[in-house]
Amino acid sequence: MKIGIFGGTFDPIHVGHLIEAQYIREIRNLDKIIFIPAYISPHKTEQLTSNAADRLNMLKLAIEDVPYFEYSDIEINKSVVSYTIDTLKVLIKKYDEIELIIGFDNIKKFDTWKAPDSILKLCKVIVIKREPGNEVHPRNKYMDMAVYANTPQIDISSTEIRERVSNNLPVNFLVPEKVNKYILENNLYKEK
């Protein structure tokens, strides 16, 4: 089985994540995509996030009707900073082939990740093209080792969604309807 791993904070998951995952699945001919929310991302240790249970619940609601999307709570259950290499070492025992899906912003700093060379030994790195035409100088060596997928550019951010909710603005069409309902019912992203 050939799977894609799509990690992130998903605070909240939005339609951009889902559209990108669907395109990657088709382009890369993957059997399924597994969304893995981080408990704490190593690159976002200073950023406050919603509690893990809420982020996981929103993710479950967003993908529950899509047979080729799954989730894993492997990183959330650890309750510590999540490193991709550790997650891959567990998943490689279960799946034949893994492709790690990351954004262009992450490939630019892939050299700062824990054990990037080991990651590339365990899986292919697939980059969602979010910034077409932007050349990066200096380039790290991993930028030339990754596979770039020609996905649509979806300019939606979780930060923007949280700000809109905090300012009592609607987020219809930015998040799946069930996620929108969850946010409202649980009073998420309001100033405490």
N, C-alpha and C positions, 0 to 999 in steps of 0.2 A: 504494500500500500504506500502510495506517495502522498505525503501530507504537507500542508503549509502551516507554519507556526506564525501567528500574528500576535505579538506581545504589545503591551502598552499599559498606561494608567487607566484609560477608558473612563474618564471622569468628566462627563459621561461618554459612553459610546454614542456615536452619531452616524448619520446616513453616509457621510464621507467614508468612514471606516468600512461600512458594509459594501458600498459600491466598489471601493478599491479591492476589497477581499474577493468580491465576485469576479472582477476582471482578472485578478491574479490567478484565481482558480482556473478560469477559462484559458488564459494565455499560457500558463504553465502545465495545463492538463493534470491538475491535482485531484485526488479522490475527495479530499476534504480540507477545510481550513479549521484549525483549532485556535481559538482566541484564548490568550493567557494573560489575564490581568495581573500586574505586578502588585505585590504588597507595598513595597517601596522601591521605586526605580533608582538605581545607583546614580543616575544623572539628574534626579529630581529630589534629592534628600532634603533640600532646604524648602521645598514646595509643600504646602499643606494640601492634602487630598481628602476627599470624602472617605468615610470609613469603607473598609474593604467589602463588607457585606452588602452595602448599598451599590457599590460599583459592580459587584458580581451579580446581584439581582437584576440590575438594569441590563447587563450583558445577556443574561439568560432570557429576559423578555425580548430583547432585540433579535435574537437568533432562533427562538424556539420553533418557528414554523419553517425553518430552512434546513432541509435534510443534510446538506453538505457542509453546514457550519456546526461546530461543536465548541465547547469551552472546556478549560481545565482550570481547577483551582489549586494546582500544584504550588504556585508561588505564593498565593494568598495563605495557604495552610502553613507555610514556613514561618510566617509572621516576622520576617526579617528582610533586609535589603535583598532583592532578587538579582541574581546574575544569570545571564543567558546560558553560559557554558554549563552551569550546574543543572539547569532545566534540560538542556539538550542531552546531557549524559544519562538522564533518567529516561527520556523519550526515545532515544536511539535503540534502547533495548526492546521497545514495543513496535517500532515502525521501520519498514525497509528503507525508506528514503524520506529525508526531511529537507524542506526548503524554508529558510528563515526569511520572513517578510519584514523589511524595515523601510523607513522613510528616507528620503534624500538627506535630511538633516542628520540622521544617524550614521549614514555611510561617511559623511564628512568628518565625523569624530570617532569612527570605528577603531582607530588606533588607540583610543583612550579606554576602550572596553576591556573587561577582564578576559585574558587569554584569547585574543582575536584569532591567532593562528590555529589554535585548537578548535575554535568554532568552525573555521573553514574546513577543517579535516572531518568534522561531523556532518556538515550540511552545506548546501549552496546558499548563498546570500542573494536574495532577490530584492531589488530596490524599486520602490514605488517612485515614479518620476513626478515629483511635485514642483520642481523648479527647473523647467526646461530652459536650456540655453545659458544657464548660469554656470560659468566655469569657476572652479575652485582652485586657488593657488595659495600655498602649495598643496598638491594632492597627496593624500596618504596612499601607500601601496595597495590598500584594500579596495580603493575606489576602482582600480583596474581589474580586480579579481571578482567583483560582483557582477550580477546579471541585472540589467536595467529593463524593467517592464514598462511598456508604453500604455500606461493607465490614464484615464481622464484626470485632469487636474480639478480636484474638488476643494474649493477654498472655504472650508468650514473648520473651525477650531473648537475644541472643548472649552478653552479659556473664554472664547467669545460667548459660548452657550451659557457658561456659569455667570458671566457678567450680565447677560440679558435677563436671566432668571432673577438675579440679585436686584436688577433695576425694574422688576415687574413687567418685562417685555416678553412677548410670546416666543416660543422656540418651535412652534409648529413647523413641520417640514424639514427642520434641522436634525431632529431626533425621531426615531420611530414613535408612533402614537402611544404605544404601551410604555415607552420610556418617559415620554412627556407626562403621562398620567402618573407614573411612579414618582417623578420629580415633584409634581404638584402635591400629591397625596402625602409625601414624606417631608415636605417643606425643605427640600434640599437647596443648597446654594443661596440661602437667605443669610444675611448677616446675623450672627448670633449675638 
